[in-house]
Amino acid sequence: MNHETQACSDCGGQVELIKIVDATQPGMAVGATTETSPASHHIQLQYAAEDAERSAWSKRFPTAGHLSGRMCTQCGRVVLYAVPRDA
């Protein structure tokens, strides 16, 4: 993925890398700490192929990579990019 400065396709503003935080994990309430809620740490969002099936053993999808995000500093547009595991 190209990390150069990019222009927003909507407004032409500057686009910057952002960290995507999954707030659906238990313990993400205000004031939670990793000591009081082990699941409150940041996780990296991942993606799987459309035809991926859950593992019979772990019940998880085999992931193909993670997601990276960028946001326009002017209009707020957020764009997600797939970063393959081998990249």
C-alpha positions as CSV (number, residue, x, y, z in Angstrom):
1,M,0.0,0.0,0.0
2,N,1.3,3.4,-0.9
3,H,1.8,5.6,2.3
4,E,2.4,8.8,0.4
5,T,0.2,11.8,1.0
6,Q,-3.0,11.3,-0.9
7,A,-5.9,13.6,-1.9
8,C,-9.5,12.7,-0.9
9,S,-11.6,11.6,-3.9
10,D,-14.6,13.5,-2.6
11,C,-13.2,16.9,-1.7
12,G,-9.5,16.9,-2.6
13,G,-8.5,17.4,1.1
14,Q,-5.4,15.7,2.7
15,V,-5.9,12.1,3.6
16,E,-4.0,10.7,6.7
17,L,-3.6,7.2,8.1
18,I,-5.8,6.4,11.1
19,K,-6.0,3.6,13.7
20,I,-9.3,1.8,13.7
21,V,-10.3,0.8,17.2
22,D,-12.9,-2.0,17.7
23,A,-15.2,-0.7,20.5
24,T,-17.4,-3.8,20.4
25,Q,-15.0,-5.8,22.6
26,P,-16.2,-6.3,26.3
27,G,-14.5,-3.8,28.6
28,M,-14.3,-0.9,26.2
29,A,-16.3,1.3,28.6
30,V,-14.8,4.6,29.7
31,G,-12.2,4.0,32.4
32,A,-11.7,0.3,31.7
33,T,-8.1,-1.0,31.9
34,T,-6.5,-4.2,30.8
35,E,-6.2,-5.1,34.5
36,T,-10.0,-4.8,35.1
37,S,-11.0,-6.1,31.7
38,P,-8.5,-8.2,29.7
39,A,-10.5,-7.8,26.5
40,S,-10.2,-4.0,26.6
41,H,-7.0,-3.8,24.5
42,H,-6.9,-2.7,20.9
43,I,-7.3,-5.4,18.3
44,Q,-6.4,-5.2,14.6
45,L,-9.4,-5.6,12.4
46,Q,-8.9,-8.5,9.9
47,Y,-10.7,-9.7,6.7
48,A,-11.4,-13.1,5.2
49,A,-12.3,-14.3,1.7
50,E,-16.0,-14.2,0.8
51,D,-16.1,-18.0,0.6
52,A,-14.1,-18.6,3.9
53,E,-15.7,-21.0,6.3
54,R,-15.3,-21.2,10.1
55,S,-12.9,-23.7,11.5
56,A,-14.6,-26.6,13.1
57,W,-12.1,-26.5,15.9
58,S,-11.6,-22.8,16.7
59,K,-14.9,-21.5,15.2
60,R,-12.9,-18.6,13.6
61,F,-12.6,-17.6,9.9
62,P,-9.2,-18.0,8.3
63,T,-8.1,-14.5,7.7
64,A,-6.4,-13.2,4.6
65,G,-4.9,-10.0,6.1
66,H,-5.8,-6.9,8.1
67,L,-7.5,-3.6,7.4
68,S,-5.8,-0.2,7.3
69,G,-7.7,3.0,7.3
70,R,-7.3,6.6,6.1
71,M,-9.4,9.6,6.8
72,C,-9.8,13.0,5.0
73,T,-8.9,15.9,7.4
74,Q,-11.4,18.2,5.7
75,C,-14.6,16.2,5.0
76,G,-14.1,13.1,7.3
77,R,-14.4,10.5,4.6
78,V,-12.9,7.2,5.9
79,V,-11.6,4.6,3.4
80,L,-10.5,1.1,4.4
81,Y,-7.8,-0.8,2.6
82,A,-7.1,-4.5,2.7
83,V,-3.5,-5.4,3.6
84,P,-2.8,-9.0,2.6
85,R,-1.0,-11.2,5.2
86,D,2.0,-11.5,2.9
87,A,2.5,-7.7,2.5
